[in-house]
Amino acid sequence: MNPERSWRNRLQIKYNVPNCKITPAFSIESFYQLNKPDGKVFDNLRYKFSFNYKINKHNHIEAFGVLNKELESEDAYGKYIVGLAYNYSFKI
């Protein structure tokens, strides 16, 4: 049995602001260890807050901040991540 296997869950909420190209979003992720010999426990929580900006039909930019907390770690405050992502979508 591999103790590194985990079950990942994510709940995401987006709000479409009328007549605005910016869409705020919030998500929370949990990681649940499946094969840990000491017992099954949640070992990681991740919170993400983002703003999506729609340039046009195919191009989007996302600015986000993430708080990653390892529950069984000595680092009680977690790790903070700030990022910028570019998305291009197309139909085949």
Buried (B, 14 or more C-beta within 10 A) or exposed (E): EEEEEBEEEEEEEEEEEEEEEEBBBEBBBBBBBEEBEEEEEBBBBBBBEBEBEBEEEEEBBBBBEBBBBBEEEEEEEBEEEEEEEEEEEEEE
